[in-house]
Amino acid sequence: MNYDVIIIGAGSMGMAAGYYLSKSGKKTLLLDSFNPPHNKGSHHGGTRIIRYAYAEGEEYVPLILKAQELWRDLERASEKELLIQTGVLGVGKEQSDFIQNIITSANKYSLPLEVMDSSEVQRRWSGISLPNDSVGCFEPTSGVLKCEESIKAYQELAEVHGATIVTNSKVREMSVERDRVTIKTDEQTFYSEALVVSAGAGSRNLLAMLDLDLPLTPVRKTFAWFDANEKIYNHQSFPAFAFETSHGIYYGFPSIDGAGIKVGRHDGGEKINPDISMKEFGEVSEDKGDLVQFLKQHIPEIDQLKYGKTCMYTLTPDEKFIIDLHPKYSNVAIAAGFSGHGFKFSSAVGQALSHLIMSGKNDIDLSPFSINRFLDEEK
Ligand SMILES: Cc1cc2nc3c(=O)[nH]c(=O)nc-3n(C[C@H](O)[C@H](O)[C@H](O)COP(=O)(O)OP(=O)(O)OC[C@H]3O[C@@H](n4cnc5c(N)ncnc54)[C@H](O)[C@@H]3O)c2cc1C
């Protein structure tokens, strides 16, 4: 079967790309090992934080502001509420890169941001406890994305625009010869003129088939929901949060519709083979204890653990994304290595992938996310 574009991996980035490519009139096929949204990749768990004054560096801000605009477009097109504006509170030491990057990003792009000392944070949100030397950066316009709902919305709209989605079909082999792409699953062979590889933790193995060895490391991550005092922690009055503490970086979500506080740890995690199922939440002895020690110290009005889950990050060495064309094939676009902070960008990444496929360039600068930085390192 022949297509204009094949997308391998119909998850966060791939499904959005499928929408933009099919909307542009491209005959698009999306292939996935499972049936997205699903719980075997990086996109499950109900919610993802979206913030604009970016702690990871100001170079992300143009892309995230584009993403914000496109999330609102998706809400309008799908008639679904996907982005809840809870505000996001970043907490850390005043001189840390984490806090300084938030402030620099906000200043440079005139983003609303309230910077406050620890006593002001505790006065505004009685459910937070902080050491005296912490500061808080509250971004009122940021919030929470419904991740699986967003992927479903892109899926439905992509299908309306004529995209074909073949699920439960793992790609086993692929090759590119000029404008002839050949993709094989166990059951079928597909052909196209162009290719998008957006396969999350599976990207490294797939790209090796196209002579590209990218330093992508899948790691096991855990997150969990805890019963919480709803009067304090409900999403109408409590923000999503990211805390850089002396133990590590923790993030969490207010209780949305009584679901409880959801919390996870951003740094660390065991390296895994993405083709082998990972240990469930609780099978590693520290899973619960690590989150509980953070909550007891900083979000103290919580009660029992409800349940926990595991998910994957795919890390690059500098924890920045890869969004680029293949160095050898100008008809192959790659989006990989989202290092545990990519979901909020997926609307803009999907659009960028469609632009790369159609014209080789994007209106938002993608140079911070180029493949070259790893190829140069090897020289
Ligand atoms: C616990 C957790 C919390 C997070 N919190 C946040 C947050 O608050 N904010 C934020 O912005 N980001 C967050 N992230 C990160 C974000 O979710 C990821 O960066 C993003 O989902 C990655 O998207 P992806 O498209 O690369 O991967 P995925 O969404 O996993 O999609 C990849 C798809 O490729 C498919 N695939 C793989 N191999 C093959 C193959 N051989 N053939 C066919 N299909 C294949 C998979 O089945 C999958 O569907 C979090 C991640 C985790 C795990």
PDBQT file of the ligand as one rigid body, heavy atoms in Angstrom, charges set to zero:
ROOT
HETATM    1  C1  LIG A 401       5.441   9.705  34.508  1.00  0.00    +0.000 C 
HETATM    2  C2  LIG A 401       5.618  10.738  33.454  1.00  0.00    +0.000 A 
HETATM    3  C3  LIG A 401       5.281  12.064  33.721  1.00  0.00    +0.000 A 
HETATM    4  C4  LIG A 401       5.459  13.049  32.763  1.00  0.00    +0.000 A 
HETATM    5  N1  LIG A 401       5.073  14.332  33.044  1.00  0.00    +0.000 NA
HETATM    6  C5  LIG A 401       5.153  15.275  32.076  1.00  0.00    +0.000 A 
HETATM    7  C6  LIG A 401       4.620  16.573  32.311  1.00  0.00    +0.000 A 
HETATM    8  O1  LIG A 401       4.076  16.862  33.384  1.00  0.00    +0.000 OA
HETATM    9  N2  LIG A 401       4.700  17.475  31.300  1.00  0.00    +0.000 N 
HETATM   10  C7  LIG A 401       5.252  17.183  30.086  1.00  0.00    +0.000 A 
HETATM   11  O2  LIG A 401       5.298  18.054  29.221  1.00  0.00    +0.000 OA
HETATM   12  N3  LIG A 401       5.755  15.955  29.840  1.00  0.00    +0.000 NA
HETATM   13  C8  LIG A 401       5.710  14.998  30.791  1.00  0.00    +0.000 A 
HETATM   14  N4  LIG A 401       6.161  13.738  30.557  1.00  0.00    +0.000 N 
HETATM   15  C9  LIG A 401       6.854  13.450  29.290  1.00  0.00    +0.000 C 
HETATM   16  C10 LIG A 401       5.926  13.203  28.125  1.00  0.00    +0.000 C 
HETATM   17  O3  LIG A 401       4.812  12.439  28.501  1.00  0.00    +0.000 OA
HETATM   18  C11 LIG A 401       6.757  12.511  27.043  1.00  0.00    +0.000 C 
HETATM   19  O4  LIG A 401       7.879  13.349  26.741  1.00  0.00    +0.000 OA
HETATM   20  C12 LIG A 401       5.943  12.304  25.769  1.00  0.00    +0.000 C 
HETATM   21  O5  LIG A 401       4.774  11.572  26.043  1.00  0.00    +0.000 OA
HETATM   22  C13 LIG A 401       6.800  11.551  24.756  1.00  0.00    +0.000 C 
HETATM   23  O6  LIG A 401       6.065  11.409  23.570  1.00  0.00    +0.000 OA
HETATM   24  P1  LIG A 401       6.495  10.393  22.419  1.00  0.00    +0.000 P 
HETATM   25  O7  LIG A 401       5.563  10.621  21.298  1.00  0.00    +0.000 OA
HETATM   26  O8  LIG A 401       7.965  10.533  22.203  1.00  0.00    +0.000 OA
HETATM   27  O9  LIG A 401       6.283   8.949  23.060  1.00  0.00    +0.000 OA
HETATM   28  P2  LIG A 401       4.913   8.110  23.215  1.00  0.00    +0.000 P 
HETATM   29  O10 LIG A 401       3.774   8.998  23.522  1.00  0.00    +0.000 OA
HETATM   30  O11 LIG A 401       5.216   6.988  24.137  1.00  0.00    +0.000 OA
HETATM   31  O12 LIG A 401       4.678   7.555  21.741  1.00  0.00    +0.000 OA
HETATM   32  C14 LIG A 401       5.548   6.646  21.120  1.00  0.00    +0.000 C 
HETATM   33  C15 LIG A 401       4.700   5.610  20.408  1.00  0.00    +0.000 C 
HETATM   34  O13 LIG A 401       5.556   4.827  19.564  1.00  0.00    +0.000 OA
HETATM   35  C16 LIG A 401       5.080   3.515  19.566  1.00  0.00    +0.000 C 
HETATM   36  N5  LIG A 401       6.173   2.618  19.107  1.00  0.00    +0.000 N 
HETATM   37  C17 LIG A 401       7.360   2.405  19.701  1.00  0.00    +0.000 A 
HETATM   38  N6  LIG A 401       8.113   1.532  18.970  1.00  0.00    +0.000 NA
HETATM   39  C18 LIG A 401       7.367   1.197  17.889  1.00  0.00    +0.000 A 
HETATM   40  C19 LIG A 401       7.560   0.332  16.763  1.00  0.00    +0.000 A 
HETATM   41  N7  LIG A 401       8.695  -0.383  16.622  1.00  0.00    +0.000 N 
HETATM   42  N8  LIG A 401       6.576   0.216  15.862  1.00  0.00    +0.000 NA
HETATM   43  C20 LIG A 401       5.408   0.922  15.979  1.00  0.00    +0.000 A 
HETATM   44  N9  LIG A 401       5.161   1.757  17.033  1.00  0.00    +0.000 NA
HETATM   45  C21 LIG A 401       6.131   1.897  17.970  1.00  0.00    +0.000 A 
HETATM   46  C22 LIG A 401       4.636   3.283  21.004  1.00  0.00    +0.000 C 
HETATM   47  O14 LIG A 401       3.720   2.219  21.135  1.00  0.00    +0.000 OA
HETATM   48  C23 LIG A 401       4.025   4.639  21.365  1.00  0.00    +0.000 C 
HETATM   49  O15 LIG A 401       2.631   4.661  21.167  1.00  0.00    +0.000 OA
HETATM   50  C24 LIG A 401       6.002  12.715  31.501  1.00  0.00    +0.000 A 
HETATM   51  C25 LIG A 401       6.332  11.379  31.213  1.00  0.00    +0.000 A 
HETATM   52  C26 LIG A 401       6.137  10.402  32.175  1.00  0.00    +0.000 A 
HETATM   53  C27 LIG A 401       6.497   8.990  31.849  1.00  0.00    +0.000 C 
ENDROOT
TORSDOF 0
